[in-house]
Amino acid sequence: MKYTNLPNTNIKVSKICLGTMTWGNQNTQEEAFEQMDYSLDQGVNFIDAAELYPVPATPETYGDTERIIGNWFKKTGNRDKIVLASKIAGGGDYTAHIRKGGLTKENILDAIDKSLQRLQTDYLDLYQLHWPNRGTNVFGTRDFNTDNAKIEAEDFTGIIETLNDLIKAGKIKHYGLSNETPWGMMKYSETSRNLNLPKPVTIQNAYSLILRKFETASSEVCLREDIGLLAYSPLAQGVLSGKYLDGGSPEGSRGNLFPRFIARYMGEGPSNAVKKYQEIASKNNITLSELSLAFINQLPFVTSNIIGATKMSQLKENIGSINIDLSDEIIADINAVHNLIPNPAP
């Protein structure tokens, strides 16, 4: 395994982070335990969760992923071996079954206490804001709705002060963002500097070979403001494994069970790009998944690459990508496809 530090901290994290979004839905607790056991044995010390998980989010399954992780800690005593991250859900209709009002002080305090209880721990190493209160162009939305610019943005000062209170109380060590924009990252950085309070150390946004929009502006913010990207959906919800090419829809796959989650990665543009990346992988005797993950692993603005798997064979392949070094020629071939079909996923 390869390691780096969460920016501006002494916390060492594996370049591969174990994502948990399917635990409690597509994966049972027993399967999740097996994934955590294997990942830890392979040197993965970073686990990412969310109060919202598993996804699709429902009132019946709310918090189940965190409960599973907490049960694993209780069974194994491995809490001190893990850098643990979780998230508070943002505002919006999607989280109406959790609470109203978005990222208020009252809601943040309520959410962290419930997460800690489910996770059976006293603290989180990283606490993330799952998405902004305001409307932004994330989750497959192509353009920014300019009407949202007239709506008052979230209370950045109040949020940062509340997160600082949690740091002082020992409930979290650091905080990060998720599904944020360059403006949002800069607003948090600027506000934290003005308040002389801790700034966000990470941002968790979607990034893959067919969705590289993060490079346009956000990567510069990361490098100049020293904020690390935790890349999620690096295989574009499984599309970059190639299993959905030519109309494929394997039984039990996420695209088969929940087609709306892969919709943004489907269509003629993404499919054409995936086929070309498949050709590059085949030419170099590696799988498309390995190519896709290895590309992200080597990027200078990426702190960790969040993988997710429903099968152990997938997990082993994904973790093994850390041992693949892409040559300059392969990276040039990848960028040639990107130049030809740039960001085909919205």
N, C-alpha and C positions, 0 to 999 in steps of 0.2 A: 504494500500500500504506500501511497505518497501522501504527504501531509502539508498543510499550510496553517497559518494562524487566522482566526477571525481578525479582521483589520482592527488595529489600535488596541489589541488585547494580547494576553499571553496564553490564550486558549488554543491549543493545537487540535485541528480537525482534519479528518480524512478528506481527500479530494473527492471521494465518493461518499455521498450522504444517502442514507436509507430512507426513502419515502414510504409513507404508511397509509395513503389515501384509501386503499382497498380493504384494509383490515376491519373486519366487522361487517363486510358486505360480500365482496368476492372471495375474501380469505377468512377462514375461521381463526379463532384464537390459537389453536394448535399449530396451524400453518404459519401464523405470524411469529409464534415462539421459535419455530424452526428457522424462519428467515433471520430473526435477530441473533440466534445462536450462531448460525453460519457466518453472517456478516461480521460479527465480533471476532470470530476465529480468523477471518480474512483481514483483520486490521481496520475494519470500518468502525469508527467510534462516534459517529455523528448520526443522530436520528431526528427526523423532522415530522412533526405532527400538527394538529390543529383541533380546536374545540369542535369545528364543523364536521370533521371526518367521522365516519366514512362518507364518500361521495359516490352516488347522488345523496345529498343531504335530506334527511327526513326527521320528523320529530321522534320517531321510534328508535332511530339509530344514533341520535345526537350524543356525542361524547364517547361512543363505543370504542373508537380507535385509541383514545387516551386511556380508557379503562384497561384495554388489552396490554398496553405498554406498562401501566402500573402493576398489573398482575404479574408480568414478566419480571419486573424489578423485585417484587415481593418474593417470587419463586427463586430467583437466581442471586439476588443481592448484588446485581451488576450496576446499580445506579452510579457509582463512583467511576465506572469505566466508560461512561457514555456522556457525550456532549449533547444535551437535550434541548431541542427547539420546539416551540409550539406557537400557536397564533390565536388572536382574538378575531372573531368574525367582524367584518365591516357592516355598514348599514345596508338597507335595501330589502326588497321583497324576499330575496333568497334566504334571508336569515330571520324572517319574521317569527319563525317558530322558536328562536333562541331568545331574543330580546328586542326591544324597540330603542331607537335613538342613536344607534351607531357608537362612535368612539367618544363617549363622554367619560368624565372621571368616575362617576358611579358605575357605569358599565364595565370599564376597565378593571376596577377593583373587584367587582362581582365575578368577572370572567376569570381573572387570574386565580382567585381562591378556589373556584370550581375546577379549573384545570389541574391545579396542584393536588387537590383531593383525589381526582380521578387517576392522576399519574402516580400517586402515592410517593410524593417527593416534597421537599421543603422549598425547592427553588428550581428555576429554569435557567439554563445558561444563556438562552436567547429567546426573547419574546417578541413576536412579530405582529404587525398590524396587517391583517389578511388582505384588506384592500381599503382604499380611501372612503371617507364618508361621501365625498362629492362624486359626481359621475365622471368617469374617465374612459378613454378608449382602450379597454382591456377585455379579456375573455372573447376575443374574436370580433369586436366592434372595429370596423375599418377606420372610421374618421371620428374626430372629436366633435361632439355636439356643441356648437358655439353658444347655444342657449345656456349651457351649464356654466359658462364663464360669467354669467350675470348672477349666478347663485352663490351665496356666501360659502366660502371654503371652510374646512374644519378648523377648530380652535387649536392651532399648532402649539401655541404656548401652553394651553391647559393640558394637552396630551403629553407634551414633553415633561412638564412639571409632575404630572401623575406618574409617568414612567420612572422619573428620577426618584420619586417617593418609594416606588417599588424596589429600586436598586438600593436605596438607603435601608429599606426594611429587610433586605436580603432575599426577597422573593424572586428577583431576576438579577442576572449579572449584566446583561446588555440587551439592547433592543434593536429591532430591524424593521424594515418595510417590506411590503409585498404588493405586486400589481400596481406599482407606483409609476409616475411619469418623471421625466427629467425635472420639470418644474417642482413637483412634489418633493423629490430628493433634495433639490437645492433649497426649498423652503424649510425643510426640516434641518438641514445643515446650517443655514443662515440663522434660523431662530434659536437653535441650540447654542451657537456661538454667541449670539446677543445675550442669551440668558446665562452664559458660562456654565452650561449643563451638558451632560453626555449627549453625543450625537448618534444617529443610527450607524451601526457597523456593517450591516448587510442589507441587500434588497433581493427579494425572491420574485423573479419574473420568468415568464415563459421564454425559452431560447432553444432553438434547434436548427438543423441545416435548412429547413424550409420556413423558418421564422426567425430571421436574424435582425429584426428591426431594432433590437436593443443596441446594436452597434451604432445606429445613426446618431444618437445623442447621449443616451444613457451610459454607454460605455465610457465616454469622456468624463462624465460626472463621476463615475466610479473611480477612474484612475486619478483624477485631480482632487477629489474629495476623500479618497481612501475609503471607499465603501465597496464591499465585495459582493459580487453576484452569486446567489445561490440559484442555479439554473434549474427550473422545473420543466416537465414535459420535454426532456431532451430527445426522446424518441417520438415526439408528436403524438402522444397517446397510442403508441404502438405502430403508427403509420410508417415510421422509419425503420421498422423491422422488415418491411416488405410484405407482411402477411395480408394486407388488404389490396395488393395489386391485382389487376385484371378481375375485379369484382369479388375477390376473396373476402370471406367473413367467417373466420373460424369459430366453431361453437365454443361458447364460454368466454370469448374475447370481449374486451371492453366495447369495441365497435359493434359487436353483435348484440350485446346486452343493452348498451346505452349509446345508440348511434349518434345522438346529439353531441356527445363529448368529442367525437372525432370529426364532426361535420366541417369545422374550420380547416381541417387538414386534408380534406378530400377535394375532388374536382380535377379537371384536366391539368391545371397548372401544377399543383402539388404532385399529382401522379407522374407527370412527365419528369419533374425534378427527381423524384424518388427513383425512377427507373435509371436515370443517369448516375445517381449516386450508387445505385446497385451495381452498375457496370464498373465503377471505380473500385468498389469493394471486391468484386469478383476478380478483377485484374490483379489485385494485390493479395489475394488468398486470405481475406478476412471477411467477416459477415458485415452486412449493412449496419446492424446494431453496433458492432464494434467500431466501425468507421465513424458513425454518427456520434457516439459517446467520446471516442478518443479525440475527435476534433474539439469538442467542448473542454475536455480535460486540460488541454494545453493552452487555453486562452489566458492572457495575463490579467484580465479583469474578473475571472471566475475564481471564487474561493472554493466552492464545492459544487458538484454535479449531482442533483437529486434524482436517483433512479427509483423505479417502482416496478414490482413484478408480482404476478399472481402465481407463477410456477417457479420451482427451485431451479429448473434448467435456465430460465430467463435470468434469475437473480445471479447465478454463477457466471453467465456470459456477460452480464452488465458490470459486475464487479471486476471481472477479468479484463475489461477494457482499459483499466489503469495501467496495464502492462504493455499496452500497444503504443508505440511511438510512431507517429506519422511523419514520413519524409517530406522534405520541401516539395518534391515532385507531386506527392499525393495532395498536399495542401493546395498547391497550384491548380491541380485538376478540380478540386472541390470549389475553389474560388472561380474557376472558369464556368462551372455550372451555375454558381450563384450570380455571376455577371450576366449569364444568358437568361436565367429564370429567377430574378431576384424576389425573395420573400413571397412566394406564391400563396402562402397561407395568410389570411387577413389578421 
